[in-house]
Amino acid sequence: MYVQVAYLLSSPETVVREFGAYDNIRDNYPKYVVSLDEFDMSQNGIRHMNIKDFLLSKEW
């Protein structure tokens, strides 16, 4: 599993930067971007989660 952490995804440039961290990783492990944002911005198979939901998830 890969986890990229950001404070807020407040601008399009930030979204591109945080999700772009996975551009060169071509495996099937789950990929997450975790931030304080309340709404889901998942894209291209990369899951976005709120930090509280991520930490309280039963999966971990």
mmCIF file of the N, C-alpha and C atoms, coordinates in Angstrom:
data_MODEL
# 
_entry.id   MODEL 
# 
loop_
_atom_site.group_PDB 
_atom_site.id 
_atom_site.type_symbol 
_atom_site.label_atom_id 
_atom_site.label_alt_id 
_atom_site.label_comp_id 
_atom_site.label_asym_id 
_atom_site.label_entity_id 
_atom_site.label_seq_id 
_atom_site.pdbx_PDB_ins_code 
_atom_site.Cartn_x 
_atom_site.Cartn_y 
_atom_site.Cartn_z 
_atom_site.occupancy 
_atom_site.B_iso_or_equiv 
_atom_site.pdbx_formal_charge 
_atom_site.auth_seq_id 
_atom_site.auth_comp_id 
_atom_site.auth_asym_id 
_atom_site.auth_atom_id 
_atom_site.pdbx_PDB_model_num 
ATOM 1   N N  . MET A 1 1  ? 0.849   -1.168 0.000   1.00 0.00 ? 1  MET A N  1 
ATOM 2   C CA . MET A 1 1  ? 0.000   0.000  0.000   1.00 0.00 ? 1  MET A CA 1 
ATOM 3   C C  . MET A 1 1  ? 0.898   1.236  0.000   1.00 0.00 ? 1  MET A C  1 
ATOM 4   N N  . TYR A 1 2  ? 0.478   2.239  -0.754  1.00 0.00 ? 2  TYR A N  1 
ATOM 5   C CA . TYR A 1 2  ? 1.166   3.523  -0.813  1.00 0.00 ? 2  TYR A CA 1 
ATOM 6   C C  . TYR A 1 2  ? 0.243   4.589  -0.248  1.00 0.00 ? 2  TYR A C  1 
ATOM 7   N N  . VAL A 1 3  ? 0.794   5.495  0.548   1.00 0.00 ? 3  VAL A N  1 
ATOM 8   C CA . VAL A 1 3  ? 0.000   6.581  1.125   1.00 0.00 ? 3  VAL A CA 1 
ATOM 9   C C  . VAL A 1 3  ? 0.737   7.894  0.921   1.00 0.00 ? 3  VAL A C  1 
ATOM 10  N N  . GLN A 1 4  ? 0.085   8.836  0.261   1.00 0.00 ? 4  GLN A N  1 
ATOM 11  C CA . GLN A 1 4  ? 0.604   10.182 0.056   1.00 0.00 ? 4  GLN A CA 1 
ATOM 12  C C  . GLN A 1 4  ? -0.230  11.091 0.946   1.00 0.00 ? 4  GLN A C  1 
ATOM 13  N N  . VAL A 1 5  ? 0.408   11.890 1.794   1.00 0.00 ? 5  VAL A N  1 
ATOM 14  C CA . VAL A 1 5  ? -0.313  12.743 2.744   1.00 0.00 ? 5  VAL A CA 1 
ATOM 15  C C  . VAL A 1 5  ? -0.138  14.202 2.361   1.00 0.00 ? 5  VAL A C  1 
ATOM 16  N N  . ALA A 1 6  ? -1.257  14.929 2.383   1.00 0.00 ? 6  ALA A N  1 
ATOM 17  C CA . ALA A 1 6  ? -1.245  16.365 2.103   1.00 0.00 ? 6  ALA A CA 1 
ATOM 18  C C  . ALA A 1 6  ? -2.126  17.063 3.123   1.00 0.00 ? 6  ALA A C  1 
ATOM 19  N N  . TYR A 1 7  ? -1.838  18.315 3.401   1.00 0.00 ? 7  TYR A N  1 
ATOM 20  C CA . TYR A 1 7  ? -2.667  19.080 4.332   1.00 0.00 ? 7  TYR A CA 1 
ATOM 21  C C  . TYR A 1 7  ? -4.051  19.318 3.725   1.00 0.00 ? 7  TYR A C  1 
ATOM 22  N N  . LEU A 1 8  ? -4.115  20.032 2.625   1.00 0.00 ? 8  LEU A N  1 
ATOM 23  C CA . LEU A 1 8  ? -5.357  20.278 1.895   1.00 0.00 ? 8  LEU A CA 1 
ATOM 24  C C  . LEU A 1 8  ? -5.073  20.237 0.408   1.00 0.00 ? 8  LEU A C  1 
ATOM 25  N N  . LEU A 1 9  ? -6.042  19.781 -0.346  1.00 0.00 ? 9  LEU A N  1 
ATOM 26  C CA . LEU A 1 9  ? -5.955  19.789 -1.809  1.00 0.00 ? 9  LEU A CA 1 
ATOM 27  C C  . LEU A 1 9  ? -6.719  21.019 -2.286  1.00 0.00 ? 9  LEU A C  1 
ATOM 28  N N  . SER A 1 10 ? -6.154  22.177 -2.007  1.00 0.00 ? 10 SER A N  1 
ATOM 29  C CA . SER A 1 10 ? -6.872  23.437 -2.167  1.00 0.00 ? 10 SER A CA 1 
ATOM 30  C C  . SER A 1 10 ? -6.772  24.069 -3.550  1.00 0.00 ? 10 SER A C  1 
ATOM 31  N N  . SER A 1 11 ? -5.882  23.563 -4.391  1.00 0.00 ? 11 SER A N  1 
ATOM 32  C CA . SER A 1 11 ? -5.761  24.144 -5.728  1.00 0.00 ? 11 SER A CA 1 
ATOM 33  C C  . SER A 1 11 ? -5.548  23.019 -6.740  1.00 0.00 ? 11 SER A C  1 
ATOM 34  N N  . PRO A 1 12 ? -5.849  23.276 -8.004  1.00 0.00 ? 12 PRO A N  1 
ATOM 35  C CA . PRO A 1 12 ? -5.621  22.247 -9.030  1.00 0.00 ? 12 PRO A CA 1 
ATOM 36  C C  . PRO A 1 12 ? -4.157  21.808 -9.096  1.00 0.00 ? 12 PRO A C  1 
ATOM 37  N N  . GLU A 1 13 ? -3.247  22.740 -8.845  1.00 0.00 ? 13 GLU A N  1 
ATOM 38  C CA . GLU A 1 13 ? -1.824  22.399 -8.866  1.00 0.00 ? 13 GLU A CA 1 
ATOM 39  C C  . GLU A 1 13 ? -1.473  21.408 -7.758  1.00 0.00 ? 13 GLU A C  1 
ATOM 40  N N  . THR A 1 14 ? -2.070  21.585 -6.591  1.00 0.00 ? 14 THR A N  1 
ATOM 41  C CA . THR A 1 14 ? -1.826  20.681 -5.468  1.00 0.00 ? 14 THR A CA 1 
ATOM 42  C C  . THR A 1 14 ? -2.376  19.296 -5.768  1.00 0.00 ? 14 THR A C  1 
ATOM 43  N N  . VAL A 1 15 ? -3.550  19.233 -6.356  1.00 0.00 ? 15 VAL A N  1 
ATOM 44  C CA . VAL A 1 15 ? -4.145  17.944 -6.718  1.00 0.00 ? 15 VAL A CA 1 
ATOM 45  C C  . VAL A 1 15 ? -3.245  17.215 -7.708  1.00 0.00 ? 15 VAL A C  1 
ATOM 46  N N  . VAL A 1 16 ? -2.778  17.918 -8.725  1.00 0.00 ? 16 VAL A N  1 
ATOM 47  C CA . VAL A 1 16 ? -1.885  17.313 -9.724  1.00 0.00 ? 16 VAL A CA 1 
ATOM 48  C C  . VAL A 1 16 ? -0.611  16.814 -9.062  1.00 0.00 ? 16 VAL A C  1 
ATOM 49  N N  . ARG A 1 17 ? -0.032  17.607 -8.167  1.00 0.00 ? 17 ARG A N  1 
ATOM 50  C CA . ARG A 1 17 ? 1.212   17.221 -7.500  1.00 0.00 ? 17 ARG A CA 1 
ATOM 51  C C  . ARG A 1 17 ? 1.025   15.982 -6.622  1.00 0.00 ? 17 ARG A C  1 
ATOM 52  N N  . GLU A 1 18 ? -0.029  15.956 -5.803  1.00 0.00 ? 18 GLU A N  1 
ATOM 53  C CA . GLU A 1 18 ? -0.215  14.854 -4.862  1.00 0.00 ? 18 GLU A CA 1 
ATOM 54  C C  . GLU A 1 18 ? -0.606  13.556 -5.565  1.00 0.00 ? 18 GLU A C  1 
ATOM 55  N N  . PHE A 1 19 ? -1.504  13.618 -6.520  1.00 0.00 ? 19 PHE A N  1 
ATOM 56  C CA . PHE A 1 19 ? -1.885  12.415 -7.256  1.00 0.00 ? 19 PHE A CA 1 
ATOM 57  C C  . PHE A 1 19 ? -0.795  12.015 -8.245  1.00 0.00 ? 19 PHE A C  1 
ATOM 58  N N  . GLY A 1 20 ? -0.037  12.997 -8.726  1.00 0.00 ? 20 GLY A N  1 
ATOM 59  C CA . GLY A 1 20 ? 1.045   12.733 -9.669  1.00 0.00 ? 20 GLY A CA 1 
ATOM 60  C C  . GLY A 1 20 ? 2.210   11.978 -9.062  1.00 0.00 ? 20 GLY A C  1 
ATOM 61  N N  . ALA A 1 21 ? 2.271   11.914 -7.753  1.00 0.00 ? 21 ALA A N  1 
ATOM 62  C CA . ALA A 1 21 ? 3.339   11.168 -7.089  1.00 0.00 ? 21 ALA A CA 1 
ATOM 63  C C  . ALA A 1 21 ? 3.301   9.690  -7.476  1.00 0.00 ? 21 ALA A C  1 
ATOM 64  N N  . TYR A 1 22 ? 2.164   9.227  -7.943  1.00 0.00 ? 22 TYR A N  1 
ATOM 65  C CA . TYR A 1 22 ? 1.997   7.818  -8.317  1.00 0.00 ? 22 TYR A CA 1 
ATOM 66  C C  . TYR A 1 22 ? 2.137   7.574  -9.821  1.00 0.00 ? 22 TYR A C  1 
ATOM 67  N N  . ASP A 1 23 ? 2.441   8.581  -10.594 1.00 0.00 ? 23 ASP A N  1 
ATOM 68  C CA . ASP A 1 23 ? 2.492   8.443  -12.049 1.00 0.00 ? 23 ASP A CA 1 
ATOM 69  C C  . ASP A 1 23 ? 3.443   7.349  -12.539 1.00 0.00 ? 23 ASP A C  1 
ATOM 70  N N  . ASN A 1 24 ? 4.566   7.187  -11.903 1.00 0.00 ? 24 ASN A N  1 
ATOM 71  C CA . ASN A 1 24 ? 5.560   6.215  -12.365 1.00 0.00 ? 24 ASN A CA 1 
ATOM 72  C C  . ASN A 1 24 ? 5.490   4.874  -11.645 1.00 0.00 ? 24 ASN A C  1 
ATOM 73  N N  . ILE A 1 25 ? 4.504   4.684  -10.796 1.00 0.00 ? 25 ILE A N  1 
ATOM 74  C CA . ILE A 1 25 ? 4.362   3.423  -10.061 1.00 0.00 ? 25 ILE A CA 1 
ATOM 75  C C  . ILE A 1 25 ? 3.334   2.565  -10.799 1.00 0.00 ? 25 ILE A C  1 
ATOM 76  N N  . ARG A 1 26 ? 3.789   1.487  -11.368 1.00 0.00 ? 26 ARG A N  1 
ATOM 77  C CA . ARG A 1 26 ? 2.936   0.635  -12.211 1.00 0.00 ? 26 ARG A CA 1 
ATOM 78  C C  . ARG A 1 26 ? 2.731   -0.741 -11.582 1.00 0.00 ? 26 ARG A C  1 
ATOM 79  N N  . ASP A 1 27 ? 2.241   -0.778 -10.355 1.00 0.00 ? 27 ASP A N  1 
ATOM 80  C CA . ASP A 1 27 ? 1.924   -2.064 -9.742  1.00 0.00 ? 27 ASP A CA 1 
ATOM 81  C C  . ASP A 1 27 ? 0.466   -2.050 -9.287  1.00 0.00 ? 27 ASP A C  1 
ATOM 82  N N  . ASN A 1 28 ? 0.036   -3.112 -8.665  1.00 0.00 ? 28 ASN A N  1 
ATOM 83  C CA . ASN A 1 28 ? -1.370  -3.233 -8.281  1.00 0.00 ? 28 ASN A CA 1 
ATOM 84  C C  . ASN A 1 28 ? -1.620  -3.010 -6.800  1.00 0.00 ? 28 ASN A C  1 
ATOM 85  N N  . TYR A 1 29 ? -0.662  -2.441 -6.090  1.00 0.00 ? 29 TYR A N  1 
ATOM 86  C CA . TYR A 1 29 ? -0.878  -2.140 -4.683  1.00 0.00 ? 29 TYR A CA 1 
ATOM 87  C C  . TYR A 1 29 ? -1.832  -0.952 -4.559  1.00 0.00 ? 29 TYR A C  1 
ATOM 88  N N  . PRO A 1 30 ? -2.647  -0.911 -3.511  1.00 0.00 ? 30 PRO A N  1 
ATOM 89  C CA . PRO A 1 30 ? -3.559  0.224  -3.318  1.00 0.00 ? 30 PRO A CA 1 
ATOM 90  C C  . PRO A 1 30 ? -2.780  1.522  -3.125  1.00 0.00 ? 30 PRO A C  1 
ATOM 91  N N  . LYS A 1 31 ? -3.317  2.588  -3.678  1.00 0.00 ? 31 LYS A N  1 
ATOM 92  C CA . LYS A 1 31 ? -2.690  3.902  -3.586  1.00 0.00 ? 31 LYS A CA 1 
ATOM 93  C C  . LYS A 1 31 ? -3.699  4.891  -3.009  1.00 0.00 ? 31 LYS A C  1 
ATOM 94  N N  . TYR A 1 32 ? -3.273  5.647  -2.012  1.00 0.00 ? 32 TYR A N  1 
ATOM 95  C CA . TYR A 1 32 ? -4.145  6.590  -1.325  1.00 0.00 ? 32 TYR A CA 1 
ATOM 96  C C  . TYR A 1 32 ? -3.504  7.966  -1.263  1.00 0.00 ? 32 TYR A C  1 
ATOM 97  N N  . VAL A 1 33 ? -4.350  8.992  -1.359  1.00 0.00 ? 33 VAL A N  1 
ATOM 98  C CA . VAL A 1 33 ? -3.971  10.353 -1.017  1.00 0.00 ? 33 VAL A CA 1 
ATOM 99  C C  . VAL A 1 33 ? -4.864  10.712 0.170   1.00 0.00 ? 33 VAL A C  1 
ATOM 100 N N  . VAL A 1 34 ? -4.228  11.120 1.266   1.00 0.00 ? 34 VAL A N  1 
ATOM 101 C CA . VAL A 1 34 ? -4.940  11.404 2.511   1.00 0.00 ? 34 VAL A CA 1 
ATOM 102 C C  . VAL A 1 34 ? -4.777  12.886 2.824   1.00 0.00 ? 34 VAL A C  1 
ATOM 103 N N  . SER A 1 35 ? -5.890  13.552 3.158   1.00 0.00 ? 35 SER A N  1 
ATOM 104 C CA . SER A 1 35 ? -5.836  14.977 3.487   1.00 0.00 ? 35 SER A CA 1 
ATOM 105 C C  . SER A 1 35 ? -6.981  15.335 4.426   1.00 0.00 ? 35 SER A C  1 
ATOM 106 N N  . LEU A 1 36 ? -7.041  16.594 4.818   1.00 0.00 ? 36 LEU A N  1 
ATOM 107 C CA . LEU A 1 36 ? -8.123  17.081 5.675   1.00 0.00 ? 36 LEU A CA 1 
ATOM 108 C C  . LEU A 1 36 ? -9.395  17.404 4.896   1.00 0.00 ? 36 LEU A C  1 
ATOM 109 N N  . ASP A 1 37 ? -9.357  17.322 3.569   1.00 0.00 ? 37 ASP A N  1 
ATOM 110 C CA . ASP A 1 37 ? -10.540 17.619 2.754   1.00 0.00 ? 37 ASP A CA 1 
ATOM 111 C C  . ASP A 1 37 ? -11.669 16.647 3.085   1.00 0.00 ? 37 ASP A C  1 
ATOM 112 N N  . GLU A 1 38 ? -12.883 17.175 3.130   1.00 0.00 ? 38 GLU A N  1 
ATOM 113 C CA . GLU A 1 38 ? -14.057 16.370 3.479   1.00 0.00 ? 38 GLU A CA 1 
ATOM 114 C C  . GLU A 1 38 ? -14.675 15.659 2.277   1.00 0.00 ? 38 GLU A C  1 
ATOM 115 N N  . PHE A 1 39 ? -14.424 16.136 1.070   1.00 0.00 ? 39 PHE A N  1 
ATOM 116 C CA . PHE A 1 39 ? -15.062 15.530 -0.097  1.00 0.00 ? 39 PHE A CA 1 
ATOM 117 C C  . PHE A 1 39 ? -14.064 14.663 -0.856  1.00 0.00 ? 39 PHE A C  1 
ATOM 118 N N  . ASP A 1 40 ? -14.593 13.668 -1.517  1.00 0.00 ? 40 ASP A N  1 
ATOM 119 C CA . ASP A 1 40 ? -13.788 12.657 -2.207  1.00 0.00 ? 40 ASP A CA 1 
ATOM 120 C C  . ASP A 1 40 ? -13.314 13.174 -3.560  1.00 0.00 ? 40 ASP A C  1 
ATOM 121 N N  . MET A 1 41 ? -11.982 13.152 -3.771  1.00 0.00 ? 41 MET A N  1 
ATOM 122 C CA . MET A 1 41 ? -11.414 13.579 -5.046  1.00 0.00 ? 41 MET A CA 1 
ATOM 123 C C  . MET A 1 41 ? -10.664 12.433 -5.713  1.00 0.00 ? 41 MET A C  1 
ATOM 124 N N  . SER A 1 42 ? -11.087 11.199 -5.460  1.00 0.00 ? 42 SER A N  1 
ATOM 125 C CA . SER A 1 42 ? -10.424 10.036 -6.046  1.00 0.00 ? 42 SER A CA 1 
ATOM 126 C C  . SER A 1 42 ? -10.383 10.156 -7.563  1.00 0.00 ? 42 SER A C  1 
ATOM 127 N N  . GLN A 1 43 ? -9.301  9.650  -8.153  1.00 0.00 ? 43 GLN A N  1 
ATOM 128 C CA . GLN A 1 43 ? -9.166  9.697  -9.611  1.00 0.00 ? 43 GLN A CA 1 
ATOM 129 C C  . GLN A 1 43 ? -8.145  8.674  -10.084 1.00 0.00 ? 43 GLN A C  1 
ATOM 130 N N  . ASN A 1 44 ? -8.357  8.165  -11.279 1.00 0.00 ? 44 ASN A N  1 
ATOM 131 C CA . ASN A 1 44 ? -7.415  7.253  -11.948 1.00 0.00 ? 44 ASN A CA 1 
ATOM 132 C C  . ASN A 1 44 ? -7.025  6.048  -11.088 1.00 0.00 ? 44 ASN A C  1 
ATOM 133 N N  . GLY A 1 45 ? -7.958  5.535  -10.316 1.00 0.00 ? 45 GLY A N  1 
ATOM 134 C CA . GLY A 1 45 ? -7.681  4.369  -9.481  1.00 0.00 ? 45 GLY A CA 1 
ATOM 135 C C  . GLY A 1 45 ? -6.966  4.689  -8.186  1.00 0.00 ? 45 GLY A C  1 
ATOM 136 N N  . ILE A 1 46 ? -6.708  5.950  -7.919  1.00 0.00 ? 46 ILE A N  1 
ATOM 137 C CA . ILE A 1 46 ? -6.069  6.378  -6.685  1.00 0.00 ? 46 ILE A CA 1 
ATOM 138 C C  . ILE A 1 46 ? -7.164  6.906  -5.771  1.00 0.00 ? 46 ILE A C  1 
ATOM 139 N N  . ARG A 1 47 ? -7.240  6.338  -4.582  1.00 0.00 ? 47 ARG A N  1 
ATOM 140 C CA . ARG A 1 47 ? -8.322  6.670  -3.671  1.00 0.00 ? 47 ARG A CA 1 
ATOM 141 C C  . ARG A 1 47 ? -7.934  7.854  -2.791  1.00 0.00 ? 47 ARG A C  1 
ATOM 142 N N  . HIS A 1 48 ? -8.832  8.822  -2.661  1.00 0.00 ? 48 HIS A N  1 
ATOM 143 C CA . HIS A 1 48 ? -8.644  9.962  -1.771  1.00 0.00 ? 48 HIS A CA 1 
ATOM 144 C C  . HIS A 1 48 ? -9.496  9.739  -0.533  1.00 0.00 ? 48 HIS A C  1 
ATOM 145 N N  . MET A 1 49 ? -8.909  9.963  0.647   1.00 0.00 ? 49 MET A N  1 
ATOM 146 C CA . MET A 1 49 ? -9.647  9.795  1.897   1.00 0.00 ? 49 MET A CA 1 
ATOM 147 C C  . MET A 1 49 ? -9.345  10.947 2.845   1.00 0.00 ? 49 MET A C  1 
ATOM 148 N N  . ASN A 1 50 ? -10.342 11.279 3.651   1.00 0.00 ? 50 ASN A N  1 
ATOM 149 C CA . ASN A 1 50 ? -10.151 12.213 4.744   1.00 0.00 ? 50 ASN A CA 1 
ATOM 150 C C  . ASN A 1 50 ? -9.283  11.531 5.792   1.00 0.00 ? 50 ASN A C  1 
ATOM 151 N N  . ILE A 1 51 ? -8.397  12.268 6.425   1.00 0.00 ? 51 ILE A N  1 
ATOM 152 C CA . ILE A 1 51 ? -7.450  11.690 7.376   1.00 0.00 ? 51 ILE A CA 1 
ATOM 153 C C  . ILE A 1 51 ? -8.166  10.980 8.530   1.00 0.00 ? 51 ILE A C  1 
ATOM 154 N N  . LYS A 1 52 ? -9.272  11.540 9.017   1.00 0.00 ? 52 LYS A N  1 
ATOM 155 C CA . LYS A 1 52 ? -10.010 10.897 10.118  1.00 0.00 ? 52 LYS A CA 1 
ATOM 156 C C  . LYS A 1 52 ? -10.572 9.556  9.670   1.00 0.00 ? 52 LYS A C  1 
ATOM 157 N N  . ASP A 1 53 ? -11.163 9.528  8.481   1.00 0.00 ? 53 ASP A N  1 
ATOM 158 C CA . ASP A 1 53 ? -11.720 8.277  7.960   1.00 0.00 ? 53 ASP A CA 1 
ATOM 159 C C  . ASP A 1 53 ? -10.618 7.245  7.729   1.00 0.00 ? 53 ASP A C  1 
ATOM 160 N N  . PHE A 1 54 ? -9.485  7.696  7.247   1.00 0.00 ? 54 PHE A N  1 
ATOM 161 C CA . PHE A 1 54 ? -8.358  6.801  6.996   1.00 0.00 ? 54 PHE A CA 1 
ATOM 162 C C  . PHE A 1 54 ? -7.858  6.178  8.297   1.00 0.00 ? 54 PHE A C  1 
ATOM 163 N N  . LEU A 1 55 ? -7.655  6.998  9.309   1.00 0.00 ? 55 LEU A N  1 
ATOM 164 C CA . LEU A 1 55 ? -7.123  6.501  10.577  1.00 0.00 ? 55 LEU A CA 1 
ATOM 165 C C  . LEU A 1 55 ? -8.103  5.638  11.349  1.00 0.00 ? 55 LEU A C  1 
ATOM 166 N N  . LEU A 1 56 ? -9.393  5.888  11.184  1.00 0.00 ? 56 LEU A N  1 
ATOM 167 C CA . LEU A 1 56 ? -10.413 5.122  11.912  1.00 0.00 ? 56 LEU A CA 1 
ATOM 168 C C  . LEU A 1 56 ? -10.950 3.931  11.113  1.00 0.00 ? 56 LEU A C  1 
ATOM 169 N N  . SER A 1 57 ? -10.430 3.722  9.928   1.00 0.00 ? 57 SER A N  1 
ATOM 170 C CA . SER A 1 57 ? -10.894 2.634  9.077   1.00 0.00 ? 57 SER A CA 1 
ATOM 171 C C  . SER A 1 57 ? -10.606 1.285  9.707   1.00 0.00 ? 57 SER A C  1 
ATOM 172 N N  . LYS A 1 58 ? -11.514 0.365  9.577   1.00 0.00 ? 58 LYS A N  1 
ATOM 173 C CA . LYS A 1 58 ? -11.364 -0.983 10.131  1.00 0.00 ? 58 LYS A CA 1 
ATOM 174 C C  . LYS A 1 58 ? -10.312 -1.792 9.354   1.00 0.00 ? 58 LYS A C  1 
ATOM 175 N N  . GLU A 1 59 ? -9.951  -1.352 8.155   1.00 0.00 ? 59 GLU A N  1 
ATOM 176 C CA . GLU A 1 59 ? -8.964  -2.061 7.329   1.00 0.00 ? 59 GLU A CA 1 
ATOM 177 C C  . GLU A 1 59 ? -7.587  -2.100 7.971   1.00 0.00 ? 59 GLU A C  1 
ATOM 178 N N  . TRP A 1 60 ? -7.245  -1.131 8.783   1.00 0.00 ? 60 TRP A N  1 
ATOM 179 C CA . TRP A 1 60 ? -5.906  -1.050 9.355   1.00 0.00 ? 60 TRP A CA 1 
ATOM 180 C C  . TRP A 1 60 ? -5.930  -1.671 10.703  1.00 0.00 ? 60 TRP A C  1 
# 
